């Protein structure tokens, strides 16, 4: 009986609670407190109306028309730690609310790496924006093959004046006759300067030739360094990049480095300047002042690290690797690196001592034709050119954009490179006239073929397969002239 009484009490409490709940909520099928019949449906809640965001027409939105953020795949040939990852991070922070982000990808700037890049471009795979290297011919070849997107329309729409922002010469060289822009150069550089171990020069009692020198002065310096420091005076870096050495030798012939005149029907490769330059190289090898040719070729790109930064040689025939000289953590060394002009054949060419005529622009930024987010890609290109690329100054990539102050660039390098790079040499480099932005030359369509011929003949002479520098260059001229003749003149 006691259990039955408890059960009865609990039942009464339950019925009472149910009754109270019914009174509060109204009768079944009504909204609470209104008595309105809803037919058993969930009540509709009316939200305050807000205007929809018009992403498709928002000039500050670079994502999809329905408001989604897109990610661009950015490819370049330099390691991310030399300012590129910082550059990407800066963009991603700045554009976090603008619908676009960037992912960094590195490719190898060599034959295999460029083949991979072009394969991806052809099949529209995984590349949106990239930095291309080499000369304008490579850029145009990619464009004509359908790999690149013409972003001139976007630049026009935002009032970006190429001549004003990147120089008159850039506009003349990289805007095609029909207005197409497949890529624009982003960095200022000079093809006529080399890296030297400033400490080795001081130890040998040789003044740093900030304002240039001659072949005879260069050879005398090589002799002194080799005798007083027990180092190789020079590492030519042929395995690293043979093309830069061709520029060094032919720089004083600008614009007739390869051709006798503007008709470009005959090459100039047997000119005494070409012969003297090749002989200079051979003399340094024969005297034991330079790293042996076979060892140089075998070392390839590693010669910067294994020969120059190790202190085994006092000069290196290129300066694009200055970023490695600044990286003492990865490449420990205690000496200071300076940049100086490559020597000229004699005082007859004194006007070329600073190699100012070899200033040029490079590191072309292009958009893949298969990029699905072209507006975002165009905006990234604009941002990169107009100051966004500044962190990569640490990679010895000096911005071409006219909006950059030269002293600001020097300040960044001097701060980051304190104790590793000679600031006076940088001041001399940036003191050259940057208004031209490009080495003057005739563009024939045969340049790459001619370079390969010259290099082939140089190798023959430096490997003792050819009797003299004169013979080598005469043979180079004959072969190059034949190529032009067989092609029926200049390439269209």
NUDOKOL-627433 format. One record per residue (C-alpha): chain; x, y, z. Coordinates in nm, 3 decimals. Example, Ala and Ser with C-alpha at 12.3 -4.5 7.8 and 13.67 -1.06 7.14 Angstrom:
2
[base 'A' [1.230 -0.450 0.780]]
[base 'A' [1.367 -0.106 0.714]]
END
This chain:
492
[base 'A' [0.000 0.000 0.000]]
[base 'A' [0.283 0.238 0.083]]
[base 'A' [0.441 0.195 -0.263]]
[base 'A' [0.104 0.245 -0.432]]
[base 'A' [0.061 0.572 -0.238]]
[base 'A' [0.401 0.705 -0.352]]
[base 'A' [0.328 0.614 -0.712]]
[base 'A' [-0.010 0.789 -0.694]]
[base 'A' [0.155 1.105 -0.552]]
[base 'A' [0.416 1.115 -0.826]]
[base 'A' [0.146 1.076 -1.090]]
[base 'A' [-0.043 1.372 -0.948]]
[base 'A' [0.269 1.590 -0.949]]
[base 'A' [0.337 1.498 -1.314]]
[base 'A' [-0.021 1.585 -1.418]]
[base 'A' [0.002 1.918 -1.234]]
[base 'A' [0.327 2.013 -1.408]]
[base 'A' [0.179 1.921 -1.745]]
[base 'A' [-0.123 2.137 -1.680]]
[base 'A' [0.092 2.435 -1.586]]
[base 'A' [0.306 2.394 -1.898]]
[base 'A' [-0.006 2.390 -2.112]]
[base 'A' [-0.128 2.712 -1.960]]
[base 'A' [0.200 2.888 -2.037]]
[base 'A' [0.231 2.771 -2.393]]
[base 'A' [-0.131 2.809 -2.494]]
[base 'A' [-0.337 2.544 -2.654]]
[base 'A' [-0.176 2.295 -2.891]]
[base 'A' [-0.103 2.446 -3.229]]
[base 'A' [-0.071 2.807 -3.106]]
[base 'A' [0.231 3.036 -3.054]]
[base 'A' [0.308 3.107 -2.688]]
[base 'A' [0.126 3.409 -2.551]]
[base 'A' [-0.075 3.473 -2.871]]
[base 'A' [-0.318 3.190 -2.905]]
[base 'A' [-0.250 3.202 -3.281]]
[base 'A' [-0.291 2.870 -3.455]]
[base 'A' [0.025 2.758 -3.639]]
[base 'A' [-0.114 2.428 -3.753]]
[base 'A' [0.164 2.241 -3.569]]
[base 'A' [0.442 2.403 -3.782]]
[base 'A' [0.760 2.560 -3.642]]
[base 'A' [0.709 2.934 -3.608]]
[base 'A' [0.888 3.153 -3.866]]
[base 'A' [1.143 3.398 -3.727]]
[base 'A' [1.184 3.719 -3.926]]
[base 'A' [1.547 3.848 -3.940]]
[base 'A' [1.623 4.216 -3.998]]
[base 'A' [1.697 4.263 -4.369]]
[base 'A' [2.062 4.345 -4.467]]
[base 'A' [2.182 4.427 -4.816]]
[base 'A' [2.374 4.145 -4.988]]
[base 'A' [2.746 4.202 -5.053]]
[base 'A' [2.808 4.258 -5.424]]
[base 'A' [3.137 4.069 -5.442]]
[base 'A' [3.135 4.055 -5.820]]
[base 'A' [3.155 4.434 -5.852]]
[base 'A' [3.361 4.520 -5.545]]
[base 'A' [3.700 4.658 -5.667]]
[base 'A' [3.862 4.562 -5.336]]
[base 'A' [3.748 4.200 -5.347]]
[base 'A' [3.962 3.950 -5.538]]
[base 'A' [3.797 3.624 -5.444]]
[base 'A' [3.503 3.452 -5.613]]
[base 'A' [3.181 3.630 -5.706]]
[base 'A' [2.999 3.440 -5.432]]
[base 'A' [3.238 3.553 -5.160]]
[base 'A' [3.490 3.270 -5.131]]
[base 'A' [3.863 3.328 -5.083]]
[base 'A' [4.095 3.191 -5.351]]
[base 'A' [4.456 3.075 -5.319]]
[base 'A' [4.716 3.151 -5.586]]
[base 'A' [5.011 2.920 -5.644]]
[base 'A' [5.320 3.139 -5.679]]
[base 'A' [5.637 2.981 -5.822]]
[base 'A' [5.992 3.118 -5.818]]
[base 'A' [6.347 2.987 -5.833]]
[base 'A' [6.484 3.122 -5.502]]
[base 'A' [6.469 2.963 -5.159]]
[base 'A' [6.184 3.094 -4.940]]
[base 'A' [6.415 3.193 -4.654]]
[base 'A' [6.571 3.471 -4.859]]
[base 'A' [6.275 3.702 -4.815]]
[base 'A' [6.022 3.523 -5.035]]
[base 'A' [5.829 3.357 -4.755]]
[base 'A' [5.820 3.689 -4.570]]
[base 'A' [5.687 3.853 -4.885]]
[base 'A' [5.411 3.591 -4.915]]
[base 'A' [5.325 3.620 -4.546]]
[base 'A' [5.298 3.999 -4.580]]
[base 'A' [5.057 3.964 -4.871]]
[base 'A' [4.843 3.708 -4.694]]
[base 'A' [4.802 3.934 -4.391]]
[base 'A' [4.722 4.239 -4.602]]
[base 'A' [4.473 4.054 -4.823]]
[base 'A' [4.314 3.827 -4.561]]
[base 'A' [3.986 4.019 -4.592]]
[base 'A' [4.012 4.078 -4.966]]
[base 'A' [3.948 3.726 -5.087]]
[base 'A' [4.293 3.609 -5.195]]
[base 'A' [4.590 3.430 -5.043]]
[base 'A' [4.919 3.309 -5.192]]
[base 'A' [5.107 2.979 -5.153]]
[base 'A' [5.482 2.967 -5.220]]
[base 'A' [5.637 2.704 -5.448]]
[base 'A' [6.004 2.676 -5.545]]
[base 'A' [6.131 2.538 -5.873]]
[base 'A' [6.488 2.494 -5.991]]
[base 'A' [6.606 2.761 -6.232]]
[base 'A' [6.795 2.519 -6.453]]
[base 'A' [6.717 2.316 -6.764]]
[base 'A' [6.517 2.049 -6.581]]
[base 'A' [6.336 2.299 -6.363]]
[base 'A' [6.233 2.519 -6.655]]
[base 'A' [6.117 2.214 -6.849]]
[base 'A' [5.898 2.118 -6.554]]
[base 'A' [5.766 2.474 -6.529]]
[base 'A' [5.673 2.488 -6.896]]
[base 'A' [5.512 2.144 -6.884]]
[base 'A' [5.289 2.260 -6.599]]
[base 'A' [5.206 2.580 -6.786]]
[base 'A' [5.107 2.386 -7.097]]
[base 'A' [4.871 2.153 -6.910]]
[base 'A' [4.735 2.427 -6.680]]
[base 'A' [4.852 2.255 -6.363]]
[base 'A' [4.925 2.413 -6.027]]
[base 'A' [5.075 2.746 -6.141]]
[base 'A' [4.903 3.084 -6.127]]
[base 'A' [5.183 3.341 -6.102]]
[base 'A' [5.555 3.281 -6.144]]
[base 'A' [5.892 3.452 -6.172]]
[base 'A' [6.075 3.368 -6.493]]
[base 'A' [6.447 3.407 -6.554]]
[base 'A' [6.668 3.450 -6.857]]
[base 'A' [6.622 3.695 -7.141]]
[base 'A' [6.323 3.843 -7.318]]
[base 'A' [6.332 3.573 -7.586]]
[base 'A' [6.234 3.310 -7.329]]
[base 'A' [5.948 3.527 -7.205]]
[base 'A' [5.817 3.586 -7.556]]
[base 'A' [5.857 3.222 -7.657]]
[base 'A' [5.637 3.120 -7.365]]
[base 'A' [5.381 3.382 -7.453]]
[base 'A' [5.368 3.282 -7.817]]
[base 'A' [5.324 2.919 -7.713]]
[base 'A' [5.006 3.013 -7.527]]
[base 'A' [5.149 2.964 -7.177]]
[base 'A' [5.102 3.320 -7.053]]
[base 'A' [4.812 3.555 -6.982]]
[base 'A' [4.811 3.910 -7.116]]
[base 'A' [4.752 4.127 -6.811]]
[base 'A' [4.775 4.464 -6.984]]
[base 'A' [4.398 4.512 -6.953]]
[base 'A' [4.410 4.501 -6.574]]
[base 'A' [4.702 4.741 -6.556]]
[base 'A' [4.516 4.981 -6.784]]
[base 'A' [4.203 4.954 -6.571]]
[base 'A' [4.389 5.066 -6.257]]
[base 'A' [4.594 5.334 -6.431]]
[base 'A' [4.929 5.157 -6.400]]
[base 'A' [5.169 5.336 -6.637]]
[base 'A' [5.455 5.096 -6.716]]
[base 'A' [5.686 5.370 -6.845]]
[base 'A' [5.633 5.579 -6.532]]
[base 'A' [5.656 5.296 -6.281]]
[base 'A' [5.928 5.080 -6.441]]
[base 'A' [6.101 5.307 -6.692]]
[base 'A' [6.062 5.405 -7.054]]
[base 'A' [6.292 5.126 -7.169]]
[base 'A' [6.081 4.867 -6.988]]
[base 'A' [5.770 4.992 -7.167]]
[base 'A' [5.948 4.980 -7.502]]
[base 'A' [6.090 4.633 -7.449]]
[base 'A' [5.804 4.451 -7.275]]
[base 'A' [5.485 4.599 -7.417]]
[base 'A' [5.433 4.444 -7.758]]
[base 'A' [5.316 4.644 -8.057]]
[base 'A' [4.955 4.532 -7.999]]
[base 'A' [4.974 4.632 -7.629]]
[base 'A' [5.016 4.277 -7.496]]
[base 'A' [5.205 4.232 -7.169]]
[base 'A' [5.307 3.872 -7.095]]
[base 'A' [5.545 3.966 -6.818]]
[base 'A' [5.726 4.263 -6.668]]
[base 'A' [6.075 4.276 -6.516]]
[base 'A' [6.078 4.337 -6.142]]
[base 'A' [6.445 4.377 -6.044]]
[base 'A' [6.733 4.604 -6.129]]
[base 'A' [7.068 4.435 -6.181]]
[base 'A' [7.399 4.466 -6.361]]
[base 'A' [7.555 4.198 -6.579]]
[base 'A' [7.902 4.348 -6.559]]
[base 'A' [7.986 4.315 -6.186]]
[base 'A' [8.153 4.037 -5.988]]
[base 'A' [8.199 3.938 -5.622]]
[base 'A' [8.536 3.974 -5.451]]
[base 'A' [8.679 3.883 -5.112]]
[base 'A' [8.763 4.232 -4.985]]
[base 'A' [8.986 4.091 -4.709]]
[base 'A' [9.198 3.901 -4.963]]
[base 'A' [9.249 4.223 -5.159]]
[base 'A' [9.365 4.403 -4.844]]
[base 'A' [9.598 4.117 -4.752]]
[base 'A' [9.753 4.138 -5.100]]
[base 'A' [9.787 4.515 -5.076]]
[base 'A' [9.546 4.576 -5.363]]
[base 'A' [9.297 4.863 -5.357]]
[base 'A' [8.936 4.764 -5.427]]
[base 'A' [8.862 4.882 -5.786]]
[base 'A' [8.527 5.046 -5.716]]
[base 'A' [8.553 5.260 -6.030]]
[base 'A' [8.682 4.988 -6.260]]
[base 'A' [9.012 4.849 -6.389]]
[base 'A' [9.178 4.703 -6.700]]
[base 'A' [9.273 4.349 -6.799]]
[base 'A' [9.638 4.419 -6.714]]
[base 'A' [9.543 4.548 -6.369]]
[base 'A' [9.320 4.248 -6.317]]
[base 'A' [9.600 4.005 -6.407]]
[base 'A' [9.844 4.184 -6.177]]
[base 'A' [9.590 4.157 -5.896]]
[base 'A' [9.548 3.786 -5.966]]
[base 'A' [9.923 3.740 -5.941]]
[base 'A' [9.952 3.927 -5.611]]
[base 'A' [9.659 3.747 -5.450]]
[base 'A' [9.784 3.405 -5.556]]
[base 'A' [10.135 3.477 -5.430]]
[base 'A' [10.047 3.645 -5.101]]
[base 'A' [9.740 3.453 -4.987]]
[base 'A' [9.796 3.106 -5.132]]
[base 'A' [9.445 3.116 -5.277]]
[base 'A' [9.308 3.097 -5.627]]
[base 'A' [9.255 3.457 -5.726]]
[base 'A' [8.958 3.375 -5.951]]
[base 'A' [8.679 3.124 -5.987]]
[base 'A' [8.515 3.196 -6.320]]
[base 'A' [8.202 3.002 -6.236]]
[base 'A' [8.160 2.848 -6.581]]
[base 'A' [7.963 2.555 -6.444]]
[base 'A' [7.745 2.797 -6.253]]
[base 'A' [7.657 3.020 -6.549]]
[base 'A' [7.867 3.044 -6.864]]
[base 'A' [7.645 3.314 -7.016]]
[base 'A' [7.750 3.579 -6.765]]
[base 'A' [8.111 3.549 -6.882]]
[base 'A' [8.004 3.618 -7.240]]
[base 'A' [7.842 3.938 -7.116]]
[base 'A' [8.159 4.040 -6.932]]
[base 'A' [8.374 4.005 -7.240]]
[base 'A' [8.135 4.162 -7.492]]
[base 'A' [8.006 4.445 -7.272]]
[base 'A' [8.233 4.709 -7.423]]
[base 'A' [8.094 4.629 -7.770]]
[base 'A' [7.735 4.718 -7.682]]
[base 'A' [7.517 4.707 -7.887]]
[base 'A' [7.743 4.520 -8.132]]
[base 'A' [7.831 4.231 -7.903]]
[base 'A' [7.698 3.971 -8.141]]
[base 'A' [7.637 4.157 -8.467]]
[base 'A' [7.840 4.401 -8.675]]
[base 'A' [7.543 4.636 -8.727]]
[base 'A' [7.167 4.673 -8.694]]
[base 'A' [7.098 4.461 -9.003]]
[base 'A' [7.205 4.158 -8.798]]
[base 'A' [7.312 3.968 -9.108]]
[base 'A' [7.671 3.906 -8.992]]
[base 'A' [7.813 3.832 -8.647]]
[base 'A' [8.091 4.025 -8.475]]
[base 'A' [8.245 3.727 -8.294]]
[base 'A' [8.594 3.764 -8.444]]
[base 'A' [8.632 4.117 -8.306]]
[base 'A' [8.961 4.170 -8.115]]
[base 'A' [8.762 4.231 -7.794]]
[base 'A' [8.619 3.879 -7.807]]
[base 'A' [8.964 3.732 -7.868]]
[base 'A' [9.125 3.936 -7.587]]
[base 'A' [8.854 3.834 -7.340]]
[base 'A' [8.893 3.465 -7.410]]
[base 'A' [9.270 3.496 -7.389]]
[base 'A' [9.242 3.671 -7.051]]
[base 'A' [9.054 3.373 -6.914]]
[base 'A' [9.306 3.129 -7.060]]
[base 'A' [9.597 3.327 -6.911]]
[base 'A' [9.453 3.308 -6.559]]
[base 'A' [9.411 2.934 -6.597]]
[base 'A' [9.759 2.878 -6.741]]
[base 'A' [9.922 3.081 -6.462]]
[base 'A' [9.739 2.884 -6.195]]
[base 'A' [9.556 3.196 -6.076]]
[base 'A' [9.211 3.054 -6.147]]
[base 'A' [9.035 2.737 -6.039]]
[base 'A' [9.111 2.472 -6.306]]
[base 'A' [8.854 2.460 -6.583]]
[base 'A' [8.754 2.096 -6.531]]
[base 'A' [8.709 2.147 -6.157]]
[base 'A' [8.507 2.461 -6.219]]
[base 'A' [8.274 2.280 -6.461]]
[base 'A' [8.235 1.983 -6.228]]
[base 'A' [8.140 2.205 -5.935]]
[base 'A' [7.853 2.370 -6.124]]
[base 'A' [7.639 2.592 -5.901]]
[base 'A' [7.811 2.472 -5.585]]
[base 'A' [8.132 2.659 -5.666]]
[base 'A' [7.992 2.971 -5.499]]
[base 'A' [7.965 2.781 -5.173]]
[base 'A' [8.260 2.545 -5.200]]
[base 'A' [8.515 2.780 -5.357]]
[base 'A' [8.424 3.143 -5.292]]
[base 'A' [8.250 3.135 -4.953]]
[base 'A' [8.499 2.878 -4.828]]
[base 'A' [8.775 3.130 -4.902]]
[base 'A' [8.947 2.907 -5.157]]
[base 'A' [8.922 3.174 -5.427]]
[base 'A' [8.916 3.551 -5.390]]
[base 'A' [8.690 3.647 -5.681]]
[base 'A' [8.382 3.490 -5.834]]
[base 'A' [8.249 3.562 -6.182]]
[base 'A' [7.893 3.662 -6.096]]
[base 'A' [7.723 3.848 -5.814]]
[base 'A' [7.366 3.716 -5.812]]
[base 'A' [7.465 3.489 -5.523]]
[base 'A' [7.533 3.779 -5.288]]
[base 'A' [7.247 3.647 -5.074]]
[base 'A' [7.464 3.350 -4.981]]
[base 'A' [7.744 3.581 -4.870]]
[base 'A' [7.497 3.747 -4.632]]
[base 'A' [7.388 3.411 -4.489]]
[base 'A' [7.670 3.336 -4.246]]
[base 'A' [7.453 3.093 -4.054]]
[base 'A' [7.425 2.856 -4.350]]
[base 'A' [7.766 2.943 -4.497]]
[base 'A' [8.002 3.041 -4.213]]
[base 'A' [8.283 3.274 -4.320]]
[base 'A' [8.450 3.577 -4.168]]
[base 'A' [8.553 3.785 -4.471]]
[base 'A' [8.365 4.079 -4.626]]
[base 'A' [8.230 4.050 -4.981]]
[base 'A' [8.245 4.351 -5.213]]
[base 'A' [8.104 4.403 -5.560]]
[base 'A' [8.320 4.553 -5.835]]
[base 'A' [8.295 4.601 -6.213]]
[base 'A' [8.447 4.340 -6.442]]
[base 'A' [8.768 4.480 -6.602]]
[base 'A' [8.780 4.630 -6.951]]
[base 'A' [9.039 4.532 -7.217]]
[base 'A' [9.241 4.856 -7.195]]
[base 'A' [9.224 5.230 -7.131]]
[base 'A' [9.082 5.261 -7.480]]
[base 'A' [8.757 5.143 -7.319]]
[base 'A' [8.782 5.364 -7.009]]
[base 'A' [8.428 5.490 -7.069]]
[base 'A' [8.304 5.140 -6.985]]
[base 'A' [8.501 5.093 -6.662]]
[base 'A' [8.196 5.119 -6.435]]
[base 'A' [8.006 4.876 -6.662]]
[base 'A' [7.706 5.108 -6.625]]
[base 'A' [7.595 5.012 -6.976]]
[base 'A' [7.534 4.658 -6.852]]
[base 'A' [7.253 4.762 -6.619]]
[base 'A' [6.948 4.553 -6.695]]
[base 'A' [6.615 4.441 -6.561]]
[base 'A' [6.504 4.085 -6.499]]
[base 'A' [6.299 3.840 -6.290]]
[base 'A' [5.989 3.862 -6.508]]
[base 'A' [5.658 3.821 -6.326]]
[base 'A' [5.399 3.642 -6.539]]
[base 'A' [5.053 3.491 -6.503]]
[base 'A' [4.978 3.144 -6.636]]
[base 'A' [4.720 3.140 -6.914]]
[base 'A' [4.541 2.860 -6.728]]
[base 'A' [4.506 3.060 -6.406]]
[base 'A' [4.142 3.040 -6.292]]
[base 'A' [4.156 3.352 -6.075]]
[base 'A' [4.303 3.610 -6.308]]
[base 'A' [4.180 3.921 -6.129]]
[base 'A' [4.343 3.802 -5.807]]
[base 'A' [4.659 3.713 -5.995]]
[base 'A' [4.672 4.055 -6.162]]
[base 'A' [4.637 4.229 -5.828]]
[base 'A' [4.916 4.018 -5.679]]
[base 'A' [5.139 4.116 -5.973]]
[base 'A' [5.066 4.485 -5.914]]
[base 'A' [5.126 4.454 -5.540]]
[base 'A' [5.450 4.261 -5.592]]
[base 'A' [5.592 4.520 -5.832]]
[base 'A' [5.489 4.825 -5.628]]
[base 'A' [5.681 4.752 -5.310]]
[base 'A' [5.550 4.409 -5.213]]
[base 'A' [5.871 4.243 -5.328]]
[base 'A' [6.091 4.452 -5.097]]
[base 'A' [6.165 4.169 -4.849]]
[base 'A' [6.353 3.985 -5.124]]
[base 'A' [6.618 4.256 -5.123]]
[base 'A' [6.783 4.001 -4.894]]
[base 'A' [6.811 3.773 -5.198]]
[base 'A' [7.011 4.044 -5.383]]
[base 'A' [6.697 4.118 -5.584]]
[base 'A' [6.684 4.496 -5.603]]
[base 'A' [6.340 4.638 -5.694]]
[base 'A' [6.305 4.806 -6.031]]
[base 'A' [5.997 5.006 -5.929]]
[base 'A' [6.058 5.380 -5.945]]
[base 'A' [5.864 5.429 -5.622]]
[base 'A' [6.145 5.272 -5.420]]
[base 'A' [6.406 5.499 -5.269]]
[base 'A' [6.760 5.379 -5.342]]
[base 'A' [6.878 5.476 -4.995]]
[base 'A' [6.602 5.266 -4.839]]
[base 'A' [6.729 4.966 -5.034]]
[base 'A' [7.084 5.032 -4.918]]
[base 'A' [6.966 5.066 -4.559]]
[base 'A' [6.795 4.727 -4.570]]
[base 'A' [7.099 4.557 -4.720]]
[base 'A' [7.342 4.733 -4.486]]
[base 'A' [7.140 4.635 -4.181]]
[base 'A' [7.093 4.274 -4.286]]
[base 'A' [7.443 4.238 -4.431]]
[base 'A' [7.639 4.424 -4.163]]
[base 'A' [7.990 4.278 -4.149]]
[base 'A' [7.939 4.056 -4.454]]
[base 'A' [7.900 4.298 -4.748]]
[base 'A' [8.104 4.611 -4.819]]
[base 'A' [7.853 4.903 -4.818]]
[base 'A' [8.075 5.129 -5.029]]
[base 'A' [8.063 4.885 -5.318]]
[base 'A' [7.684 4.878 -5.301]]
[base 'A' [7.676 5.256 -5.313]]
[base 'A' [7.885 5.247 -5.631]]
[base 'A' [7.659 4.984 -5.785]]
[base 'A' [7.342 5.183 -5.717]]
[base 'A' [7.516 5.502 -5.820]]
[base 'A' [7.503 5.392 -6.183]]
[base 'A' [7.229 5.528 -6.406]]
[base 'A' [6.926 5.304 -6.365]]
[base 'A' [6.714 5.495 -6.613]]
[base 'A' [6.814 5.270 -6.904]]
[base 'A' [6.732 4.953 -6.710]]
[base 'A' [6.856 4.725 -6.985]]
[base 'A' [7.173 4.657 -7.173]]
[base 'A' [7.133 4.786 -7.525]]
[base 'A' [7.151 4.510 -7.783]]
[base 'A' [7.000 4.391 -8.107]]
[base 'A' [6.733 4.125 -8.055]]
[base 'A' [6.758 3.884 -8.345]]
[base 'A' [6.584 3.567 -8.240]]
[base 'A' [6.917 3.387 -8.285]]
[base 'A' [7.080 3.502 -7.960]]
[base 'A' [7.051 3.173 -7.773]]
[base 'A' [7.195 2.977 -8.067]]
[base 'A' [7.487 3.221 -8.092]]
[base 'A' [7.561 3.199 -7.720]]
[base 'A' [7.574 2.821 -7.738]]
[base 'A' [7.813 2.837 -8.034]]
[base 'A' [8.044 3.081 -7.855]]
[base 'A' [8.043 2.868 -7.542]]
[base 'A' [8.115 2.555 -7.744]]
[base 'A' [8.420 2.722 -7.898]]
[base 'A' [8.535 2.858 -7.562]]
[base 'A' [8.521 2.509 -7.413]]
[base 'A' [8.727 2.374 -7.700]]
[base 'A' [9.000 2.631 -7.642]]
[base 'A' [8.998 2.609 -7.262]]
[base 'A' [9.021 2.230 -7.291]]
[base 'A' [9.321 2.246 -7.531]]
[base 'A' [9.122 2.117 -7.827]]
[base 'A' [9.162 2.444 -8.024]]
[base 'A' [9.503 2.604 -8.092]]
[base 'A' [9.426 2.969 -8.013]]
[base 'A' [9.165 3.220 -7.896]]
[base 'A' [9.172 3.378 -8.241]]
[base 'A' [9.097 3.046 -8.411]]
[base 'A' [8.817 2.972 -8.165]]
[base 'A' [8.639 3.302 -8.225]]
[base 'A' [8.684 3.289 -8.602]]
[base 'A' [8.526 2.944 -8.600]]
[base 'A' [8.246 3.070 -8.377]]
[base 'A' [8.176 3.351 -8.624]]
[base 'A' [8.168 3.112 -8.919]]
[base 'A' [7.923 2.878 -8.745]]
[base 'A' [7.696 3.160 -8.627]]
[base 'A' [7.689 3.327 -8.968]]
[base 'A' [7.589 2.996 -9.124]]
[base 'A' [7.295 2.959 -8.885]]
[base 'A' [7.164 3.301 -8.982]]
[base 'A' [7.217 3.228 -9.351]]
[base 'A' [7.042 2.888 -9.335]]
[base 'A' [6.748 3.043 -9.152]]
[base 'A' [6.708 3.292 -9.435]]
[base 'A' [6.800 3.591 -9.223]]
[base 'A' [6.646 3.707 -8.900]]
[base 'A' [6.372 3.511 -8.730]]
[base 'A' [6.028 3.668 -8.748]]
END
